[in-house]
Amino acid sequence: MEFVISNVQLLCGEELDCKKGLALWIKDGLIKEIIRESKLPAGVKVIDGKEGFLAPGLIDLHIHMMWDGSLNPVQTSETEGYEQMLIRAVANCQTYLKHGITTVRDIGSIDDIALHVAKGIKRGLISGPDVIASGKTLTMTGGHDPFWARFVDGKDEALKGVREQIFKGAEVIKVSATGGVYGRIEGEQVGNAELSLEEQEVICKEAHRFGLKVASHAIGRDGILNSILAGVDTIEHGHYMDDELAALMEARNTAWIPTLFVYKQIATQEGIPSYARDKAEEIVSVHRNAFETYFNRNILIGAGSDAGSPCTPHGALLDELYTMNEIVSDAKKVLKTATVNAGKILGRDVGQIKEGYSANLILLKGNPLECLSNLESIKMVVIRGEAAYEA
């Protein structure tokens, strides 16, 4: 398809500069050119943006599409067969577009369901955002989230595990470096390091050899340190960040996906399994303090919602941004975590209105730089150069 969106204000480039008098020329799924309103190309369809604000589509760097966002998603998945879990994942993916989320990174799914959904979207069989998926996670035997784990113990198994996921079509590798808050009733603690430094080094080296990035579930300090030293690309959660870890992340260009909202939900919502709520209550303030302390360091921070987790619906990326904004008042910096920064973390040409980048866009009634809640004023969503949703 080829068309121009005119009569809009564009949030352009790395700084999301708001510019008037420009139009966006889209062709073959890409942003072909940013042009002046006075020089619209002849013979090309023009869509009137009606003085709206055209922004990059949002990017959620941490989701679980097959989970339902209920009080206890593990329980739901245990009662559903494979076919029902697959249908749920497809339905949840279609929900993202209605929220202006045009790219998601799924880092944990039972039986590699997210890999199959990602392939279906790429083939045009189903609608949905661009999906970058890990499928199963690489976890020590008995480690965090065993229900979607490929257990690896020792360097040889770590090597085999990462190769298996690459063979199955994974576009990112997920590891569990520490225990977690939710997922297992007993047998894990957030401070426990799980996969070793040596195991993670093997995983990172092999994944990077094939051009894939590695995301690490890491809450406790020892696990965060092991992951940074091993060469992971993103620290997921990172509650127990400190000055030394932040300096190491800066030196090694390790990005951070804090996922603040989900832990606030687990710590405060009635009906959450007590084992998870108790652990979340202990660390939610630590998490907030770490984010406030290190947000303005030279660390690339991306937005991830952990959507599908307890009381965290698909589309909760907006709640994650609002939670960030409660702590950091700069709306532009917060919005960049789900656009510009997220695109850089993925290493893909997404997250910016820039020539040659993917035409994943949202047309809004209000300016999100003035108030992030204007992200809810969606008029149209463009995915891969096609209008996929109109309000």
Backbone torsions as a table, in degrees:
resi	resn	phi	psi	omega
1	MET	NA	153.9	178.0
2	GLU	-141.1	128.4	178.4
3	PHE	-162.3	168.7	178.0
4	VAL	-122.3	136.5	171.9
5	ILE	-104.1	118.7	-177.2
6	SER	-121.7	177.2	179.5
7	ASN	57.3	48.8	179.5
8	VAL	-137.2	167.7	166.5
9	GLN	-106.8	127.0	-175.4
10	LEU	-95.4	136.5	171.0
11	LEU	-96.3	94.7	-165.0
12	CYS	-97.5	147.5	165.0
13	GLY	64.3	-165.3	-174.5
14	GLU	-66.0	-27.4	-177.4
15	GLU	-100.1	7.8	179.7
16	LEU	51.3	41.4	-179.5
17	ASP	-62.7	128.5	-178.5
18	CYS	-85.8	114.9	-173.6
19	LYS	-124.9	137.3	176.7
20	LYS	-101.0	167.1	174.0
21	GLY	74.6	13.6	-179.3
22	LEU	-120.7	158.1	175.5
23	ALA	-131.2	161.8	-177.1
24	LEU	-116.1	123.6	-179.6
25	TRP	-99.2	120.5	-175.7
26	ILE	-116.9	133.5	179.4
27	LYS	-150.2	134.5	176.0
28	ASP	52.8	40.7	174.2
29	GLY	82.6	-0.1	-176.8
30	LEU	-123.0	161.3	171.0
31	ILE	-79.4	107.6	-176.8
32	LYS	-75.5	-44.4	-175.1
33	GLU	-165.9	145.6	168.7
34	ILE	-95.6	120.2	-171.9
35	ILE	-124.9	163.3	176.1
36	ARG	-78.7	147.3	178.6
37	GLU	-57.1	-30.1	-177.5
38	SER	-77.3	-6.1	-176.3
39	LYS	-127.0	45.1	178.0
40	LEU	-66.3	137.0	-176.5
41	PRO	-69.8	139.2	178.8
42	ALA	-70.4	143.7	174.6
43	GLY	78.2	6.1	179.8
44	VAL	-110.2	135.0	179.8
45	LYS	-58.4	136.8	179.4
46	VAL	-116.4	127.5	175.4
47	ILE	-103.2	126.0	179.7
48	ASP	-81.2	115.4	180.0
49	GLY	-79.8	-2.3	173.3
50	LYS	52.1	46.7	175.1
51	GLU	63.2	24.7	177.0
52	GLY	-81.3	-175.5	-179.8
53	PHE	-113.7	121.7	-178.1
54	LEU	-99.5	117.4	-175.3
55	ALA	-123.1	161.4	173.3
56	PRO	-61.6	145.3	172.7
57	GLY	-60.2	148.0	-177.3
58	LEU	-76.5	152.8	-178.4
59	ILE	-125.4	122.7	176.1
60	ASP	-105.6	113.9	-172.0
61	LEU	-87.4	0.4	-178.0
62	HIS	-152.0	99.9	176.8
63	ILE	-135.4	167.6	170.9
64	HIS	-134.9	91.7	-169.6
65	MET	-63.9	-23.1	-176.2
66	MET	-87.7	-9.6	175.6
67	TRP	-85.2	158.5	-170.9
68	ASP	-105.6	0.6	178.4
69	GLY	69.0	18.3	-180.0
70	SER	-82.4	-172.5	176.2
71	LEU	-63.5	-28.2	-176.2
72	ASN	-147.9	77.3	-176.2
73	PRO	-60.9	-30.6	177.8
74	VAL	-62.4	-41.5	178.6
75	GLN	-61.8	-41.4	177.6
76	THR	-59.5	-48.1	-177.1
77	SER	-65.5	-29.0	179.0
78	GLU	-72.0	-21.9	-179.7
79	THR	-96.1	-10.5	-179.9
80	GLU	-101.3	142.4	172.8
81	GLY	-77.8	174.9	-177.8
82	TYR	-57.0	-44.3	-175.9
83	GLU	-62.1	-42.8	179.4
84	GLN	-66.7	-37.7	177.7
85	MET	-64.2	-38.9	178.7
86	LEU	-65.4	-43.7	178.5
87	ILE	-62.1	-42.6	178.8
88	ARG	-60.2	-43.6	-179.7
89	ALA	-61.6	-42.6	178.3
90	VAL	-62.5	-45.5	-179.8
91	ALA	-62.3	-42.9	179.8
92	ASN	-64.0	-36.8	179.2
93	CYS	-63.1	-39.4	179.4
94	GLN	-67.4	-26.5	177.9
95	THR	-64.6	-32.5	-175.3
96	TYR	-58.7	-40.6	-176.4
97	LEU	-61.9	-34.4	-179.9
98	LYS	-65.9	-20.6	178.7
99	HIS	-99.7	9.0	178.7
100	GLY	76.8	16.0	-179.4
101	ILE	-97.1	109.7	-171.2
102	THR	-105.6	-8.9	175.1
103	THR	-140.7	134.1	175.4
104	VAL	-132.6	151.3	174.0
105	ARG	-117.4	110.2	-179.4
106	ASP	-92.8	117.3	-175.3
107	ILE	-124.2	65.9	174.3
108	GLY	145.6	109.0	177.1
109	SER	-150.2	141.5	179.6
110	ILE	-64.4	136.9	176.1
111	ASP	53.5	29.7	176.1
112	ASP	60.1	29.2	-177.5
113	ILE	-55.4	-42.0	-177.2
114	ALA	-62.6	-30.5	177.5
115	LEU	-65.1	-39.7	-179.7
116	HIS	-69.5	-39.2	178.0
117	VAL	-65.6	-42.4	179.1
118	ALA	-59.0	-42.9	178.8
119	LYS	-64.9	-39.7	179.5
120	GLY	-63.6	-38.2	177.7
121	ILE	-67.8	-44.1	179.8
122	LYS	-61.7	-34.3	-179.2
123	ARG	-82.3	-5.4	-179.9
124	GLY	80.3	14.3	-179.6
125	LEU	-75.9	-31.2	-179.9
126	ILE	-138.3	158.0	176.8
127	SER	-88.3	156.3	178.6
128	GLY	161.5	175.1	178.6
129	PRO	-74.6	172.9	168.1
130	ASP	-66.0	128.6	-176.1
131	VAL	-116.3	124.3	173.9
132	ILE	-112.2	113.2	-168.1
133	ALA	-125.2	149.7	176.1
134	SER	-96.9	-24.1	-167.9
135	GLY	68.9	-135.1	179.7
136	LYS	-63.4	151.0	175.8
137	THR	-96.0	154.9	177.4
138	LEU	-94.5	117.7	-169.1
139	THR	-139.9	148.3	173.5
140	MET	-68.0	155.5	176.7
141	THR	-56.6	125.2	-178.2
142	GLY	80.5	12.8	-176.3
143	GLY	-88.5	-166.5	-174.0
144	HIS	-61.7	135.4	177.3
145	ASP	53.5	61.4	-176.7
146	PRO	-67.3	-19.7	-175.4
147	PHE	-66.8	-23.4	175.8
148	TRP	-125.3	29.8	-177.0
149	ALA	-95.9	149.2	161.7
150	ARG	-106.2	105.7	-176.1
151	PHE	-66.6	132.5	176.7
152	VAL	-133.9	130.2	179.1
153	ASP	-132.9	113.9	-178.0
154	GLY	92.7	165.2	-172.7
155	LYS	-67.6	-36.4	-179.4
156	ASP	-65.8	-42.5	178.3
157	GLU	-68.3	-35.3	177.7
158	ALA	-62.0	-43.0	178.5
159	LEU	-63.4	-45.3	-179.4
160	LYS	-64.9	-40.0	-179.0
161	GLY	-62.2	-45.6	-179.3
162	VAL	-66.9	-37.5	178.0
163	ARG	-65.7	-37.6	178.0
164	GLU	-61.2	-45.6	-178.4
165	GLN	-66.6	-38.3	176.5
166	ILE	-62.8	-43.1	179.4
167	PHE	-60.7	-35.7	-178.2
168	LYS	-79.9	-6.9	175.6
169	GLY	108.8	12.1	177.3
170	ALA	-61.7	141.4	176.4
171	GLU	-112.4	1.8	171.5
172	VAL	-153.2	151.1	178.1
173	ILE	-110.7	132.7	179.3
174	LYS	-111.8	133.1	176.0
175	VAL	-122.7	153.8	173.5
176	SER	-107.1	107.2	-177.2
177	ALA	-92.5	-17.9	178.7
178	THR	-142.3	173.0	169.7
179	GLY	-69.2	178.4	-176.6
180	GLY	-136.1	-179.3	-179.6
181	VAL	-85.5	-46.0	-173.7
182	TYR	-121.9	150.3	174.7
183	GLY	130.5	-42.8	179.1
184	ARG	-125.9	132.3	-178.2
185	ILE	-65.2	-36.4	179.9
186	GLU	-148.8	164.0	173.6
187	GLY	100.9	1.5	176.5
188	GLU	-147.4	148.8	176.4
189	GLN	-128.5	148.7	-175.5
190	VAL	-63.6	-28.6	-177.6
191	GLY	-83.6	-9.6	-176.6
192	ASN	-76.3	127.8	170.2
193	ALA	-75.4	138.1	-178.5
194	GLU	-112.5	-91.7	176.4
195	LEU	-56.0	139.4	-176.7
196	SER	-79.4	168.5	174.8
197	LEU	-57.8	-45.1	-176.4
198	GLU	-65.4	-41.4	178.1
199	GLU	-63.6	-43.5	179.6
200	GLN	-67.5	-34.3	177.3
201	GLU	-60.4	-43.4	178.6
202	VAL	-63.0	-44.5	-178.7
203	ILE	-62.1	-46.9	-178.3
204	CYS	-64.1	-43.4	-178.6
205	LYS	-61.6	-43.6	-177.8
206	GLU	-72.5	-42.2	178.0
207	ALA	-61.2	-45.2	-179.6
208	HIS	-66.0	-32.2	178.1
209	ARG	-61.5	-30.5	179.3
210	PHE	-99.9	10.7	175.2
211	GLY	80.0	16.6	179.3
212	LEU	-102.6	147.1	176.0
213	LYS	-92.4	160.0	-177.8
214	VAL	-120.0	127.9	177.0
215	ALA	-108.3	134.8	-175.8
216	SER	-119.1	118.7	167.5
217	HIS	-68.3	112.2	-174.6
218	ALA	-148.1	112.2	-179.7
219	ILE	-106.9	-53.3	-178.4
220	GLY	-75.4	156.8	-173.0
221	ARG	-61.7	-45.6	-176.6
222	ASP	-61.3	-41.3	179.2
223	GLY	-68.0	-38.9	176.4
224	ILE	-60.6	-46.4	-179.6
225	LEU	-60.1	-46.9	178.8
226	ASN	-57.3	-42.6	-177.5
227	SER	-66.7	-43.3	179.2
228	ILE	-62.2	-46.8	-178.7
229	LEU	-64.8	-32.2	-179.2
230	ALA	-73.6	-22.1	177.5
231	GLY	103.6	22.7	176.4
232	VAL	-63.1	159.3	-177.6
233	ASP	-92.1	-31.4	179.2
234	THR	-137.8	138.8	169.0
235	ILE	-96.0	119.9	177.8
236	GLU	-93.7	125.1	178.0
237	HIS	88.3	-78.7	172.1
238	GLY	64.6	40.5	-176.2
239	HIS	-56.1	-45.9	-171.7
240	TYR	-94.7	43.6	171.9
241	MET	-63.8	145.9	173.7
242	ASP	-143.2	-177.8	-174.8
243	ASP	-60.0	-42.5	-179.1
244	GLU	-65.6	-44.1	-180.0
245	LEU	-65.4	-41.1	179.0
246	ALA	-61.8	-41.5	179.2
247	ALA	-64.7	-39.1	177.7
248	LEU	-65.2	-40.5	178.8
249	MET	-64.1	-39.7	176.9
250	GLU	-62.7	-44.2	-176.8
251	ALA	-67.5	-32.1	-174.1
252	ARG	-105.3	6.2	179.6
253	ASN	57.0	40.3	177.0
254	THR	-87.0	126.6	-179.1
255	ALA	-87.4	166.4	-175.2
256	TRP	-132.3	127.5	175.2
257	ILE	-115.2	96.3	-169.0
258	PRO	-70.3	-35.8	-176.7
259	THR	51.7	62.7	-176.2
260	LEU	-74.3	-43.3	-170.7
261	PHE	-60.9	-43.3	-174.0
262	VAL	-61.7	-38.8	-178.9
263	TYR	-73.3	-32.3	173.6
264	LYS	-63.0	-40.7	177.7
265	GLN	-62.5	-47.8	-177.5
266	ILE	-64.0	-33.5	-177.9
267	ALA	-77.2	-20.7	-169.7
268	THR	-121.4	-18.3	-173.6
269	GLN	-85.1	132.2	177.1
270	GLU	-66.5	140.8	176.6
271	GLY	96.0	-10.4	174.7
272	ILE	-64.6	140.2	176.2
273	PRO	-48.7	132.8	-170.7
274	SER	-60.7	-36.7	-179.1
275	TYR	-61.0	-37.1	-179.8
276	ALA	-76.2	-42.1	-179.2
277	ARG	-62.3	-42.1	179.9
278	ASP	-60.2	-44.2	-179.5
279	LYS	-67.8	-39.5	-179.4
280	ALA	-65.6	-40.2	179.8
281	GLU	-59.0	-33.1	-178.0
282	GLU	-71.3	-26.2	-169.8
283	ILE	-120.0	-5.2	-174.4
284	VAL	-65.7	-36.4	178.5
285	SER	-72.6	-34.2	175.3
286	VAL	-60.9	-41.0	-179.5
287	HIS	-63.2	-49.7	-179.6
288	ARG	-59.5	-44.1	-179.3
289	ASN	-64.0	-38.9	179.0
290	ALA	-63.9	-43.8	180.0
291	PHE	-62.8	-45.7	-179.6
292	GLU	-63.5	-37.5	-177.0
293	THR	-72.7	-38.2	-169.1
294	TYR	-110.8	3.1	-178.4
295	PHE	-59.8	-39.9	-175.6
296	ASN	-94.0	12.7	171.5
297	ARG	-76.7	174.5	-179.3
298	ASN	-84.8	56.0	178.6
299	ILE	-119.6	130.6	178.2
300	LEU	-75.4	116.6	-176.4
301	ILE	-109.2	129.3	178.7
302	GLY	-117.6	157.0	-178.4
303	ALA	-93.2	131.7	174.0
304	GLY	-142.8	136.9	-173.8
305	SER	-96.4	-21.8	-169.0
306	ASP	62.9	31.4	-176.4
307	ALA	-54.9	142.3	-174.9
308	GLY	101.2	-24.3	177.7
309	SER	-70.7	173.4	-174.3
310	PRO	-51.6	126.4	177.3
311	CYS	53.9	33.1	-179.9
312	THR	-131.6	87.6	-173.9
313	PRO	-71.0	163.7	175.4
314	HIS	-70.9	123.0	-168.7
315	GLY	111.0	-1.7	-178.3
316	ALA	-72.4	0.2	173.8
317	LEU	-55.0	-37.2	177.7
318	LEU	-62.4	-40.3	177.3
319	ASP	-64.2	-35.9	176.1
320	GLU	-63.2	-43.3	179.2
321	LEU	-65.5	-40.4	178.1
322	TYR	-63.8	-39.2	178.6
323	THR	-64.2	-43.2	175.1
324	MET	-58.7	-43.1	-174.8
325	ASN	-68.8	-24.2	173.7
326	GLU	-65.5	-28.4	-177.0
327	ILE	-96.3	-39.6	180.0
328	VAL	-118.2	118.6	-170.5
329	SER	-79.4	-10.7	-176.4
330	ASP	-79.0	102.8	-175.9
331	ALA	-63.0	-37.7	-179.1
332	LYS	-63.9	-45.9	179.8
333	LYS	-61.5	-38.5	178.9
334	VAL	-67.6	-45.0	179.9
335	LEU	-62.2	-34.2	179.0
336	LYS	-62.6	-27.3	179.5
337	THR	-64.0	-26.1	-178.8
338	ALA	-105.3	8.2	179.9
339	THR	-134.8	-89.5	-175.1
340	VAL	-58.9	-53.5	-178.1
341	ASN	-62.0	-43.3	-178.2
342	ALA	-61.8	-40.4	177.2
343	GLY	-61.7	-41.1	177.9
344	LYS	-65.1	-40.1	179.1
345	ILE	-63.1	-39.4	177.6
346	LEU	-72.2	-22.3	-176.4
347	GLY	71.6	31.4	-178.1
348	ARG	-127.2	159.6	-179.7
349	ASP	-83.0	67.5	176.5
350	VAL	-137.6	165.4	174.5
351	GLY	90.2	3.0	177.7
352	GLN	-141.6	150.2	167.5
353	ILE	-89.7	100.3	-172.4
354	LYS	-155.3	140.6	-178.4
355	GLU	-57.4	133.0	-179.6
356	GLY	91.2	-10.9	179.7
357	TYR	-83.9	159.3	177.8
358	SER	-58.5	139.2	178.6
359	ALA	-84.3	66.7	172.5
360	ASN	-107.1	109.8	-166.1
361	LEU	-141.8	157.2	171.8
362	ILE	-130.0	133.6	176.3
363	LEU	-102.7	122.0	-173.1
364	LEU	-117.3	152.0	176.0
365	LYS	-74.8	-35.8	-176.9
366	GLY	-117.5	164.8	-177.4
367	ASN	-84.6	114.5	-178.9
368	PRO	-68.9	-17.2	177.6
369	LEU	-73.0	-23.5	176.8
370	GLU	-85.5	-36.4	177.8
371	CYS	-155.7	122.9	-175.7
372	LEU	-62.9	-24.3	179.8
373	SER	-65.1	-14.6	174.8
374	ASN	-66.4	-12.0	173.1
375	LEU	-63.6	-16.3	178.5
376	GLU	-88.4	-6.0	-177.1
377	SER	-92.6	52.6	-173.3
378	ILE	-73.2	131.1	173.6
379	LYS	-103.8	-34.8	-178.2
380	MET	-159.1	147.2	173.9
381	VAL	-122.0	129.4	176.9
382	VAL	-110.9	127.1	178.8
383	ILE	-127.9	126.6	-179.0
384	ARG	52.3	38.1	175.4
385	GLY	79.7	13.5	178.5
386	GLU	-130.6	141.1	176.3
387	ALA	-68.4	115.3	-174.5
388	ALA	-105.6	-19.6	-178.4
389	TYR	-155.7	136.1	175.8
390	GLU	-134.0	131.3	-178.1
391	ALA	-83.9	NA	NA
